[in-house]
Amino acid sequence: MKFYDIDALESKCGTDNKYKITSLVTARARWLSEQKKIINTTPENEKYLSMALLEIDNEQLPKEWLEELEKRSL
């Protein structure tokens, strides 16, 4: 598993609240597992939590998820 810099994730998510980033990552991982969404370029043994972190790191997280994070910030 790759280790991610929380400060880098903060800038990519647009918030400095580590709790909200953690909540976003876990919610996205749960959604991916429920939908059984696997990205074609992701290895089969990759965990959903790693896939959620990878989406954020590569700035591929759907806009709806970031908008939801912004709503919670208000």
Backbone as a printed PyTorch tensor [residue, N CA C, xyz], in Angstrom:
tensor([[[  0.8420,  -1.1790,   0.0000],
         [  0.0000,   0.0000,   0.0000],
         [  0.8830,   1.2370,   0.0000]],

        [[  0.5140,   2.1710,  -0.8010],
         [  1.2390,   3.4340,  -0.8790],
         [  0.8110,   4.3180,   0.2940]],

        [[  1.7500,   5.0560,   0.8440],
         [  1.4380,   5.9960,   1.9120],
         [  1.2630,   7.3820,   1.3130]],

        [[  0.1930,   8.0450,   1.6850],
         [ -0.1520,   9.3400,   1.1160],
         [  0.1240,  10.4490,   2.1220]],

        [[  0.6150,  11.5600,   1.6220],
         [  0.8770,  12.7350,   2.4350],
         [ -0.4450,  13.4640,   2.6680]],

        [[ -0.8580,  13.5630,   3.9240],
         [ -2.1470,  14.1770,   4.2310],
         [ -2.1740,  15.6380,   3.8120]],

        [[ -1.0320,  16.3210,   3.8730],
         [ -0.9920,  17.7280,   3.4590],
         [ -1.2440,  17.8700,   1.9580]],

        [[ -0.7290,  16.9450,   1.1810],
         [ -0.9720,  16.9750,  -0.2670],
         [ -2.4410,  16.6880,  -0.5620]],

        [[ -3.0300,  15.7720,   0.1950],
         [ -4.4550,  15.4700,   0.0120],
         [ -5.3130,  16.6700,   0.3980]],

        [[ -4.8700,  17.4220,   1.4060],
         [ -5.6040,  18.6180,   1.8150],
         [ -5.7250,  19.5960,   0.6600]],

        [[ -4.6200,  19.8240,  -0.0250],
         [ -4.6450,  20.7890,  -1.1280],
         [ -5.4910,  20.2850,  -2.2950]],

        [[ -5.5070,  18.9930,  -2.5150],
         [ -6.2870,  18.4400,  -3.6200],
         [ -7.7780,  18.3920,  -3.3030]],

        [[ -8.1210,  18.3180,  -2.0150],
         [ -9.5290,  18.2980,  -1.6120],
         [-10.0650,  19.6990,  -1.3480]],

        [[ -9.1740,  20.6480,  -1.1720],
         [ -9.6150,  22.0170,  -0.9300],
         [-10.0530,  22.2920,   0.4960]],

        [[ -9.6070,  21.4820,   1.4330],
         [ -9.9270,  21.7020,   2.8420],
         [ -8.7110,  21.3310,   3.6820]],

        [[ -8.6150,  21.9340,   4.8510],
         [ -7.5060,  21.5970,   5.7390],
         [ -7.9840,  20.7690,   6.9340]],

        [[ -9.2140,  20.2990,   6.8570],
         [ -9.7900,  19.4980,   7.9280],
         [ -9.5110,  18.0180,   7.6560]],

        [[ -8.5980,  17.4580,   8.4260],
         [ -8.1850,  16.0650,   8.2260],
         [ -9.3290,  15.0860,   8.4920]],

        [[-10.2080,  15.4280,   9.4300],
         [-11.3520,  14.5700,   9.7170],
         [-12.2630,  14.4690,   8.4940]],

        [[-12.5230,  15.5860,   7.8330],
         [-13.3940,  15.5840,   6.6650],
         [-12.7650,  14.8200,   5.5080]],

        [[-11.4480,  14.9270,   5.3590],
         [-10.7590,  14.1830,   4.3050],
         [-10.8690,  12.6780,   4.5870]],

        [[-10.6640,  12.3000,   5.8360],
         [-10.7780,  10.8940,   6.2230],
         [-12.1930,  10.3900,   5.9830]],

        [[-13.1710,  11.2030,   6.3290],
         [-14.5700,  10.8360,   6.1140],
         [-14.8700,  10.6830,   4.6240]],

        [[-14.3440,  11.5840,   3.8170],
         [-14.5310,  11.5190,   2.3680],
         [-13.9230,  10.2410,   1.7900]],

        [[-12.7070,   9.9210,   2.2020],
         [-12.0220,   8.7310,   1.6890],
         [-12.7720,   7.4670,   2.0780]],

        [[-13.2070,   7.3810,   3.3270],
         [-13.9060,   6.1640,   3.7530],
         [-15.2720,   6.0410,   3.0840]],

        [[-15.9660,   7.1650,   2.9110],
         [-17.2660,   7.1240,   2.2350],
         [-17.1070,   6.7060,   0.7840]],

        [[-16.0800,   7.2220,   0.1270],
         [-15.8350,   6.8630,  -1.2740],
         [-15.4520,   5.3800,  -1.3880]],

        [[-14.6210,   4.9060,  -0.4780],
         [-14.2290,   3.4900,  -0.4950],
         [-15.4480,   2.5950,  -0.2710]],

        [[-16.3100,   2.9830,   0.6370],
         [-17.5300,   2.2120,   0.8900],
         [-18.4170,   2.2090,  -0.3490]],

        [[-18.5590,   3.3620,  -0.9900],
         [-19.3790,   3.4530,  -2.1990],
         [-18.8040,   2.5630,  -3.2990]],

        [[-17.4820,   2.6070,  -3.4740],
         [-16.8440,   1.7730,  -4.4980],
         [-17.0880,   0.2910,  -4.2230]],

        [[-16.9990,  -0.1010,  -2.9530],
         [-17.2000,  -1.5160,  -2.6210],
         [-18.6450,  -1.9370,  -2.8500]],

        [[-19.5850,  -1.0520,  -2.5480],
         [-20.9970,  -1.3770,  -2.7610],
         [-21.3460,  -1.4330,  -4.2380]],

        [[-20.7220,  -0.5920,  -5.0310],
         [-20.9940,  -0.5550,  -6.4650],
         [-20.1300,  -1.5450,  -7.2390]],

        [[-19.1530,  -2.1080,  -6.5540],
         [-18.1990,  -3.0250,  -7.1850],
         [-17.5260,  -2.3630,  -8.3860]],

        [[-17.2390,  -1.0640,  -8.2250],
         [-16.5980,  -0.3060,  -9.2920],
         [-15.0910,  -0.5120,  -9.2020]],

        [[-14.5450,  -1.1280, -10.2050],
         [-13.1020,  -1.3200, -10.2720],
         [-12.6000,  -0.6650, -11.5450]],

        [[-11.6390,   0.1990, -11.3820],
         [-11.0480,   0.8790, -12.5270],
         [-10.2120,  -0.1360, -13.2990]],

        [[-10.3130,  -0.1150, -14.6040],
         [ -9.6210,  -1.1040, -15.4410],
         [ -8.1200,  -1.1360, -15.2220]],

        [[ -7.5220,  -0.0130, -14.8870],
         [ -6.0690,   0.0320, -14.7120],
         [ -5.6360,  -0.3430, -13.3030]],

        [[ -6.5810,  -0.6530, -12.4290],
         [ -6.2740,  -1.0030, -11.0480],
         [ -6.0590,  -2.5080, -10.9290]],

        [[ -4.9900,  -2.9270, -10.2550],
         [ -4.7760,  -4.3660, -10.0610],
         [ -5.9380,  -5.0050,  -9.2960]],

        [[ -6.2010,  -6.2670,  -9.5540],
         [ -7.3340,  -6.9640,  -8.9350],
         [ -7.2520,  -7.0040,  -7.4200]],

        [[ -6.0520,  -7.0900,  -6.8730],
         [ -5.9060,  -7.2150,  -5.4260],
         [ -5.8920,  -5.8560,  -4.7130]],

        [[ -6.1340,  -4.7800,  -5.4280],
         [ -6.1390,  -3.4370,  -4.8330],
         [ -7.3940,  -3.2610,  -3.9800]],

        [[ -7.2310,  -2.7280,  -2.7940],
         [ -8.3510,  -2.5130,  -1.8790],
         [ -9.1000,  -1.2400,  -2.2580]],

        [[-10.3700,  -1.1850,  -1.8750],
         [-11.2010,  -0.0310,  -2.2040],
         [-10.6910,   1.2430,  -1.5360]],

        [[-10.1330,   1.1200,  -0.3480],
         [ -9.5770,   2.2800,   0.3320],
         [ -8.4030,   2.8560,  -0.4700]],

        [[ -7.5580,   1.9920,  -0.9780],
         [ -6.4360,   2.4350,  -1.8100],
         [ -6.9250,   3.0820,  -3.0970]],

        [[ -7.9960,   2.5360,  -3.6670],
         [ -8.5400,   3.1090,  -4.8990],
         [ -9.1080,   4.4970,  -4.6430]],

        [[ -9.7670,   4.6930,  -3.4980],
         [-10.3160,   6.0070,  -3.1600],
         [ -9.1820,   7.0200,  -2.9750]],

        [[ -8.1230,   6.6260,  -2.2860],
         [ -6.9770,   7.5150,  -2.1040],
         [ -6.3100,   7.8330,  -3.4370]],

        [[ -6.2120,   6.8450,  -4.2980],
         [ -5.6080,   7.0450,  -5.6130],
         [ -6.4280,   8.0280,  -6.4540]],

        [[ -7.7550,   7.9250,  -6.3690],
         [ -8.6110,   8.8710,  -7.0900],
         [ -8.3590,  10.3050,  -6.6430]],

        [[ -8.2380,  10.4880,  -5.3440],
         [ -7.9800,  11.8360,  -4.8240],
         [ -6.5930,  12.3020,  -5.2370]],

        [[ -5.6080,  11.4350,  -5.1040],
         [ -4.2350,  11.8020,  -5.4400],
         [ -4.0920,  12.1610,  -6.9140]],

        [[ -4.7850,  11.4450,  -7.7800],
         [ -4.7260,  11.7130,  -9.2260],
         [ -5.7530,  12.7470,  -9.6720]],

        [[ -6.4670,  13.3240,  -8.6970],
         [ -7.5070,  14.3180,  -8.9590],
         [ -8.5660,  13.7880,  -9.9340]],

        [[ -8.9680,  12.5350,  -9.7240],
         [ -9.9830,  11.8840, -10.5420],
         [-11.2760,  11.6520,  -9.7680]],

        [[-11.3500,  12.2000,  -8.5720],
         [-12.5450,  12.0510,  -7.7670],
         [-13.6830,  12.8220,  -8.4250]],

        [[-14.8550,  12.2000,  -8.5860],
         [-15.9810,  12.9040,  -9.2090],
         [-16.3060,  14.2110,  -8.4840]],

        [[-16.7010,  15.2080,  -9.2450],
         [-16.9770,  16.5360,  -8.6920],
         [-18.0380,  16.5060,  -7.6130]],

        [[-19.0090,  15.5990,  -7.7400],
         [-20.0790,  15.5170,  -6.7480],
         [-19.5280,  15.2520,  -5.3470]],

        [[-18.4850,  14.4570,  -5.2830],
         [-17.9020,  14.1160,  -3.9890],
         [-17.2100,  15.3190,  -3.3760]],

        [[-16.4980,  16.1030,  -4.1840],
         [-15.8540,  17.3040,  -3.6700],
         [-16.8830,  18.3670,  -3.3000]],

        [[-17.9610,  18.4600,  -4.0700],
         [-19.0270,  19.4050,  -3.7460],
         [-19.6830,  19.0390,  -2.4100]],

        [[-19.8460,  17.7650,  -2.1680],
         [-20.4210,  17.3120,  -0.8980],
         [-19.4950,  17.6870,   0.2590]],

        [[-18.1960,  17.5730,   0.0490],
         [-17.2240,  17.9570,   1.0780],
         [-17.3220,  19.4520,   1.3560]],

        [[-17.4810,  20.2490,   0.3050],
         [-17.6150,  21.7000,   0.4730],
         [-18.8920,  22.0470,   1.2420]],

        [[-19.9870,  21.3450,   0.9650],
         [-21.2420,  21.5920,   1.6770],
         [-21.0840,  21.3220,   3.1690]],

        [[-20.3610,  20.2570,   3.4860],
         [-20.1440,  19.9170,   4.8940],
         [-19.2620,  20.9440,   5.5780]],

        [[-18.4430,  21.6520,   4.8100],
         [-17.5240,  22.6320,   5.3760],
         [-18.2300,  23.9000,   5.8180]],

        [[-19.4120,  24.1440,   5.2740],
         [-20.1110,  25.3950,   5.5870],
         [-20.7550,  25.3810,   6.9300]]])
